[in-house]
Amino acid sequence: MKRSTYVFPAFLLTAAVTFSCLPDSDVNAQCGSSVSSCKSCHEIKKQMPISNVGQYHTDHAQLDACDYCHGGQPFATDEARAHQGMVDPYSDLQFNCGSCHPTDWQQLAASYGAK
């Protein structure tokens, strides 16, 4: 078989994989930015800024991963939808902290004042 015979099927496979991995339109957070709606509203738009509230937030602010601990919908485009599914970050410390810190989550949680 000629090499060109494989090019079109390979292109189709690549396109299918690429487009199946694209996020829904909601992923374009507030104002089309690439940051989460959490970061966009709370920090950029200064609606209850939290990055400098408490040592945990200060240490983790650069991650833009609020939903890891708080739940919610980090790419929703309106406040009500963004806050759907939010949880108390202390409700499951092993899951919330342990997902990034599997071996020392208890020590880290305690250092931030978790009981």
C-alpha positions in Angstrom: 0.0 0.0 0.0 1.1 3.5 -0.7 2.0 5.8 2.2 -0.8 8.2 1.2 -3.4 5.5 1.8 -2.6 5.7 5.5 -2.6 9.5 5.8 -6.3 10.2 5.5 -7.4 7.5 8.1 -4.7 8.7 10.4 -5.9 12.3 10.0 -9.5 11.2 10.8 -8.4 9.3 13.9 -6.4 12.3 15.1 -9.3 14.7 14.5 -11.7 12.4 16.3 -9.5 12.1 19.3 -8.8 15.8 19.4 -12.4 16.9 19.1 -13.7 14.3 21.6 -11.3 15.7 24.2 -12.3 19.3 23.7 -14.2 20.7 26.6 -17.8 21.9 26.5 -18.4 25.6 25.8 -18.8 26.3 29.5 -15.1 25.8 29.9 -14.5 29.2 28.5 -14.7 30.9 31.9 -15.9 34.4 32.6 -15.0 36.8 29.8 -13.4 34.1 27.7 -10.4 33.9 29.9 -8.5 30.7 30.6 -8.8 30.9 34.3 -11.6 29.3 36.3 -14.7 31.3 37.1 -13.7 31.0 40.7 -10.5 32.9 40.0 -12.2 35.2 37.6 -15.0 36.3 39.9 -13.3 36.1 43.3 -9.9 37.5 42.3 -9.9 39.3 39.0 -13.3 40.9 39.5 -12.6 41.3 43.2 -15.9 39.7 44.3 -14.9 38.5 47.8 -11.1 38.0 47.0 -9.8 35.0 48.9 -6.2 34.3 47.7 -4.8 36.1 50.7 -7.2 34.8 53.3 -5.5 32.3 55.5 -2.2 30.6 55.0 -3.8 27.7 52.9 -5.2 30.0 50.3 -2.0 32.0 50.2 0.1 28.9 49.6 -2.3 27.4 47.0 -3.5 30.6 45.2 -1.3 30.0 42.2 -3.0 26.6 41.4 -6.4 28.0 40.4 -7.8 24.7 41.7 -10.5 25.9 44.1 -12.8 23.1 43.1 -10.4 20.5 44.4 -11.4 21.4 47.9 -14.6 23.4 47.6 -16.4 21.5 44.7 -18.6 23.6 42.6 -18.5 24.2 38.8 -15.2 26.0 38.1 -16.0 26.9 34.5 -19.6 27.9 34.8 -20.4 31.3 33.5 -22.9 32.4 36.1 -22.7 32.6 39.9 -25.6 30.2 40.7 -24.2 27.5 38.4 -20.6 28.0 39.6 -21.7 27.4 43.2 -23.7 24.2 42.5 -22.2 21.2 44.2 -20.0 23.1 46.6 -18.9 21.2 49.7 -17.2 22.0 53.0 -13.5 21.5 52.4 -13.1 20.0 55.8 -15.8 17.4 55.1 -13.4 14.8 53.6 -9.8 15.8 54.3 -8.3 12.5 53.1 -10.0 13.0 49.7 -9.5 16.7 49.4 -5.9 16.9 50.6 -4.9 13.4 49.9 -5.7 13.6 46.2 -2.6 15.8 45.8 -0.7 14.8 49.0 -1.3 11.1 49.4 1.4 10.4 52.0 1.4 13.5 54.2 -2.2 14.9 53.9 -2.8 14.5 57.7 0.2 16.5 58.6 -0.5 19.2 56.0 -4.2 19.5 57.0 -3.2 19.8 60.6 -0.7 22.6 59.7 -3.5 24.6 58.2 -5.7 24.2 61.3 -7.8 21.3 60.3 -9.1 19.2 63.2 
